[in-house]
């Protein structure tokens, strides 16, 4: 009888994992349900040795899954369906989120709020997500909050998608270029080297340099891989140090072209998140603290936390941000307008749209500039290879004649 490895939550919310025998996966789920266990992961033990890796990388919850889950839940709640019934429908779907929907449904039926249930999945639902749902439930406008949250996540996904798609072409070309260079060094050059040695050819300096690099690559390829792996591993350890991370993040903002783009992306995320939180009824101080956790840059995070501290002491947010150098002047100016008019969420939404548009235009300009630059680099590389490899062969054939 097939065996299944499962992970589940018991009646008290504790994590349980184990092995169960059943005719198929459906029967295994039924047996676990009879034991009052809510299964959120189950896989056949007889699957291949790579099945665990495959599931880890291809069946994990992605941002797109959470976005779809939020939109579907929003649609049903806005249509008048009770929360429990909406979650029940999502539970029955064969999606990545179905198991999680089942666990949330159980908690809600037991009297817990939706926000409390979401807190059990911190790796799936962000602090911002939970804070918005909590505010919506407290104010009795969960349907409206879910709708705004879904729209925001769709906009965020589209924005990130545009940036990633714009960079695909340059990345593919660069990978292909390094692949060709590696193949030349390991496969082609060694064969030509033996030919040159056989004829005792007088080689130009460029060819000698290329042969030396090829010999080193062929003999010590393992050392090169070891060095690369060591650099990557060491970088991951060092970046955990707050001082090093602060310097690295500061250096990113100073990079030509890319620094400006990273800054605009950071401003987009900050203004979008803060606007969404303030619009949901979260206080400005609390909204700033929550927004800081969404930043991938420690300088931005520290600046937002500093702003929250100053606002809590009575200062205006626009005044605080105007003193921080990497915040563009338009940010405190627009926030000042929001403070004067009392429409902070609307102003922050406009700021977010402005920086999003600027980021997209910057990415388009960057990719447009990179294409001819890559072609020039490829052309120079091809010319170098022709001079280093073909010229000695041409000289050899000439001397033979």
ChimeraX attribute file (.defattr): number of C-alpha atoms within 10 A of each C-alpha:
attribute: neighborCount
match mode: 1-to-1
recipient: residues
	/A:1	8
	/A:2	13
	/A:3	18
	/A:4	21
	/A:5	16
	/A:6	20
	/A:7	17
	/A:8	22
	/A:9	16
	/A:10	17
	/A:11	13
	/A:12	7
	/A:13	14
	/A:14	9
	/A:15	13
	/A:16	13
	/A:17	13
	/A:18	10
	/A:19	14
	/A:20	19
	/A:21	16
	/A:22	15
	/A:23	11
	/A:24	13
	/A:25	17
	/A:26	9
	/A:27	12
	/A:28	21
	/A:29	20
	/A:30	14
	/A:31	15
	/A:32	16
	/A:33	14
	/A:34	9
	/A:35	11
	/A:36	13
	/A:37	22
	/A:38	23
	/A:39	23
	/A:40	18
	/A:41	13
	/A:42	19
	/A:43	16
	/A:44	18
	/A:45	17
	/A:46	11
	/A:47	11
	/A:48	10
	/A:49	9
	/A:50	9
	/A:51	13
	/A:52	15
	/A:53	11
	/A:54	12
	/A:55	11
	/A:56	11
	/A:57	10
	/A:58	10
	/A:59	12
	/A:60	13
	/A:61	16
	/A:62	13
	/A:63	15
	/A:64	12
	/A:65	15
	/A:66	17
	/A:67	19
	/A:68	16
	/A:69	20
	/A:70	20
	/A:71	20
	/A:72	19
	/A:73	22
	/A:74	24
	/A:75	17
	/A:76	18
	/A:77	21
	/A:78	15
	/A:79	11
	/A:80	10
	/A:81	14
	/A:82	12
	/A:83	19
	/A:84	17
	/A:85	13
	/A:86	20
	/A:87	25
	/A:88	17
	/A:89	16
	/A:90	22
	/A:91	20
	/A:92	13
	/A:93	12
	/A:94	9
	/A:95	16
	/A:96	18
	/A:97	21
	/A:98	19
	/A:99	21
	/A:100	24
	/A:101	24
	/A:102	20
	/A:103	23
	/A:104	26
	/A:105	22
	/A:106	19
	/A:107	19
	/A:108	18
	/A:109	11
	/A:110	9
	/A:111	8
	/A:112	13
	/A:113	16
	/A:114	19
	/A:115	20
	/A:116	15
	/A:117	18
	/A:118	22
	/A:119	17
	/A:120	14
	/A:121	13
	/A:122	11
	/A:123	9
	/A:124	18
	/A:125	15
	/A:126	15
	/A:127	16
	/A:128	19
	/A:129	21
	/A:130	19
	/A:131	19
	/A:132	25
	/A:133	23
	/A:134	21
	/A:135	18
	/A:136	20
	/A:137	16
	/A:138	12
	/A:139	12
	/A:140	11
	/A:141	13
	/A:142	22
	/A:143	21
	/A:144	15
	/A:145	24
	/A:146	23
	/A:147	19
	/A:148	19
	/A:149	23
	/A:150	22
	/A:151	16
	/A:152	16
	/A:153	20
	/A:154	18
	/A:155	15
	/A:156	17
	/A:157	14
	/A:158	12
	/A:159	17
	/A:160	14
	/A:161	11
	/A:162	14
	/A:163	17
	/A:164	12
	/A:165	10
	/A:166	17
	/A:167	15
	/A:168	11
	/A:169	13
	/A:170	15
	/A:171	11
	/A:172	10
	/A:173	15
	/A:174	13
	/A:175	11
	/A:176	12
	/A:177	16
	/A:178	11
	/A:179	12
	/A:180	11
	/A:181	16
	/A:182	15
	/A:183	13
	/A:184	14
	/A:185	20
	/A:186	18
	/A:187	13
	/A:188	14
	/A:189	21
	/A:190	17
	/A:191	10
	/A:192	16
	/A:193	19
	/A:194	11
	/A:195	14
	/A:196	16
	/A:197	11
	/A:198	9
	/A:199	10
	/A:200	10
	/A:201	15
	/A:202	13
	/A:203	18
	/A:204	13
	/A:205	10
	/A:206	14
	/A:207	22
	/A:208	15
	/A:209	12
	/A:210	17
	/A:211	19
	/A:212	16
	/A:213	14
	/A:214	23
	/A:215	16
	/A:216	14
	/A:217	16
	/A:218	16
	/A:219	11
	/A:220	12
	/A:221	14
	/A:222	11
	/A:223	12
	/A:224	13
	/A:225	11
	/A:226	12
	/A:227	12
	/A:228	12
	/A:229	12
	/A:230	12
	/A:231	12
	/A:232	12
	/A:233	11
	/A:234	11
	/A:235	11
	/A:236	11
	/A:237	10
	/A:238	13
	/A:239	15
	/A:240	10
	/A:241	10
	/A:242	11
	/A:243	12
	/A:244	12
	/A:245	16
	/A:246	17
	/A:247	13
	/A:248	16
	/A:249	18
	/A:250	17
	/A:251	11
	/A:252	17
	/A:253	18
	/A:254	14
	/A:255	12
	/A:256	9
	/A:257	13
	/A:258	15
	/A:259	16
	/A:260	17
	/A:261	22
	/A:262	17
	/A:263	20
	/A:264	23
	/A:265	20
	/A:266	22
	/A:267	24
	/A:268	25
	/A:269	18
	/A:270	23
	/A:271	24
	/A:272	24
	/A:273	25
	/A:274	27
	/A:275	26
	/A:276	24
	/A:277	26
	/A:278	21
	/A:279	21
	/A:280	24
	/A:281	15
	/A:282	20
	/A:283	13
	/A:284	19
	/A:285	19
	/A:286	16
	/A:287	24
	/A:288	28
	/A:289	20
	/A:290	23
	/A:291	24
	/A:292	23
	/A:293	19
	/A:294	17
	/A:295	17
	/A:296	11
	/A:297	20
	/A:298	19
	/A:299	19
	/A:300	24
	/A:301	20
	/A:302	16
	/A:303	19
	/A:304	26
	/A:305	20
	/A:306	18
	/A:307	23
	/A:308	23
	/A:309	16
	/A:310	16
	/A:311	18
	/A:312	14
	/A:313	9
	/A:314	8
	/A:315	13
	/A:316	17
	/A:317	21
	/A:318	20
	/A:319	16
	/A:320	18
	/A:321	21
	/A:322	16
	/A:323	11
	/A:324	16
	/A:325	9
	/A:326	16
	/A:327	17
	/A:328	14
	/A:329	14
	/A:330	12
	/A:331	19
	/A:332	20
	/A:333	15
	/A:334	17
	/A:335	24
	/A:336	18
	/A:337	14
	/A:338	17
	/A:339	16
	/A:340	10
	/A:341	10
	/A:342	11
	/A:343	15
	/A:344	22
	/A:345	23
	/A:346	16
	/A:347	21
	/A:348	25
	/A:349	18
	/A:350	17
	/A:351	22
	/A:352	25
	/A:353	16
	/A:354	15
	/A:355	22
	/A:356	23
	/A:357	15
	/A:358	16
	/A:359	24
	/A:360	19
	/A:361	13
	/A:362	18
	/A:363	21
	/A:364	16
	/A:365	13
	/A:366	16
	/A:367	16
	/A:368	12
	/A:369	11
	/A:370	15
	/A:371	13
	/A:372	11
	/A:373	13
	/A:374	15
	/A:375	12
	/A:376	12
	/A:377	12
	/A:378	15
	/A:379	12
	/A:380	12
	/A:381	14
	/A:382	13
	/A:383	12
	/A:384	15
	/A:385	17
	/A:386	13
	/A:387	15
	/A:388	20
	/A:389	22
	/A:390	14
	/A:391	15
	/A:392	19
	/A:393	17
	/A:394	10
	/A:395	13
	/A:396	18
	/A:397	10
	/A:398	9
	/A:399	9
	/A:400	7
	/A:401	5
